[in-house]
Amino acid sequence: MHVTHLSLADFRSYARVEVPLDPGVTSFVGANGQGKTNLVEAVGYLATLGSHRVSSDAPLVRMGADRAVIRAAVTQGERSQLVELELNPGRANRARINRSSQVKPRDVLGIVRTVLFAPEDLALVKGDPGERRRFLDELVTARSPRMAGVRSDYDRVLRQRNTLLKSAAMARRHGGRGMDLSTLDVWDQHLARVGAELLAQRLDLIAVLQPLTDKAYEQVAPGGGPVSLEYRSSAARDSGRDAAGELSGEVSGETAHTRDELYEQLLAALVDVRKQEIERGVTLVGPHRDELVLRLGQLPAKGYASHGESWSYALALRLASYDLLRAEGNEPVLVLDDVFAELDARRRERLAELVVPAEQVLVTAAVDDDVPGVLAGARFMVAEGAVERV
C-alpha cells in the first residue's frame, strides 16, 4: 500500500499544497519550522484519526481558517481509492471515500496504514503508562479498524461512570444524603463488557508482538537483549493491592483468556474497589488504568535502560509493528519524522537498512546529511510554505 498523492487545504501552515508521491523512499528536507513534519502528520492523521504531536484538532487548522482538509489518493495492489477528511474543531469532522459523503470518519480507518518513527517515541519507554496504552490501542485499531468503535464506546461509558462516582463523592464530602447508586451496577456491566473486548485485543496483540519486538531489538542493537513485554492489569486479583489501594497484577499475553473470563474478572474487580471509587470519585479498574511493562533482560526498561538502549527499544517496538501489519496483509507506509538526527551513527545506519525494503518510506530531515545514503529516492525541499521536488 502506498500514497500516490497528498492534498492539504488550511492544514497547519499550508493554505494549499499538492504533493505527488511515488513508491519507495521520499524525503522532505527543510529547516525546522518550515512545515515538513506537517506533511507526514497529515498522512498519519488519515491512518489514526489523530496527530502524534497534539491531542486535539484545533492546532491542525491554519490560523484564520475554520476547517482543514486532508485528501490522499491511495493504491493497494490493483485498487485505488481517494480518501478525504474535513477537520472541524468544535463540530463533527466529515469524511468522504471516492467522493461519497455518506461515510463516517471511522470508515476511513484501514485505507491508509502507517508506522511512525519520531523523536516522541522515546516516551514509549521513558514516559507514563498512557503512552504505552496509546501505542497498544493504535496498533490494535490498525489491525482491526472496528476497534475504533470499541475504544469510543469504552471512553463514553468511562466518562458517564466517572460522572456518577464524582457526584457521589462530592455528596459524601459535603455531608449530604447518600446518592442513589443503583445504576452503578448497570455501568459496571457496560464497562466490563466493553473493557473485556479491548483487553482481549491488547493481550492478543502482545502475544504476537513479543517475538517480533525481541527480533527487532536484536537487529537494532545486536547482543543487547532479550526484551519482553508484560501486561499489568488493574483487574488482576491474585497479587494484592498497591500503595494506592488499587488492584494490580501481571497478565501474560500468552495466557488464554476468553472475553467472558475477562468480563467476569473486570466485574469482580469493580465490586472489590467500589468503596474506594466512591470515596475518590473515579474509576480505578479497567484498561484505562493498565500498564505495559517493557523489560530489558530482567529489569524494567523504564528507569534502568540507558538513553541508547531506550532508543533501541522504541525503534524495536515500531519495527515490530511494521512487521506485524505487513505479515497480516496490508503493508503500512513507514514514516520517519526527523528521527535520524536523534540517533547515533550505528543506530542510524541499522534503521535505514531495515526500512529501505518497505513499499513506501516518508522521511523528514533538517539537512540532506541527516538522511542515510541507503535511503536514496525522491527529494522535496520544504521552505516558506512551498514544497518543491528537486
Secondary structure as UniProt FT lines:
FT   STRAND          2..11
FT   TURN            12..13
FT   STRAND          14..20
FT   STRAND          24..29
FT   TURN            32..33
FT   HELIX           36..48
FT   HELIX           58..60
FT   TURN            63..64
FT   STRAND          68..76
FT   TURN            77..78
FT   STRAND          79..87
FT   TURN            89..90
FT   STRAND          94..97
FT   TURN            98..99
FT   STRAND          100..103
FT   HELIX           105..108
FT   TURN            110..111
FT   STRAND          114..117
FT   HELIX           119..121
FT   HELIX           122..126
FT   HELIX           129..143
FT   TURN            145..146
FT   HELIX           147..173
FT   TURN            174..175
FT   TURN            182..183
FT   HELIX           184..220
FT   TURN            222..223
FT   STRAND          227..233
FT   TURN            234..235
FT   TURN            243..244
FT   STRAND          249..251
FT   TURN            253..254
FT   HELIX           259..272
FT   HELIX           274..280
FT   HELIX           287..289
FT   STRAND          291..296
FT   TURN            297..298
FT   STRAND          299..300
FT   TURN            302..304
FT   HELIX           307..327
FT   TURN            328..329
FT   STRAND          333..337
FT   HELIX           340..342
FT   HELIX           345..355
FT   TURN            356..357
FT   STRAND          360..365
FT   HELIX           368..370
FT   HELIX           373..375
FT   STRAND          378..383
FT   TURN            384..385
FT   STRAND          386..389
//
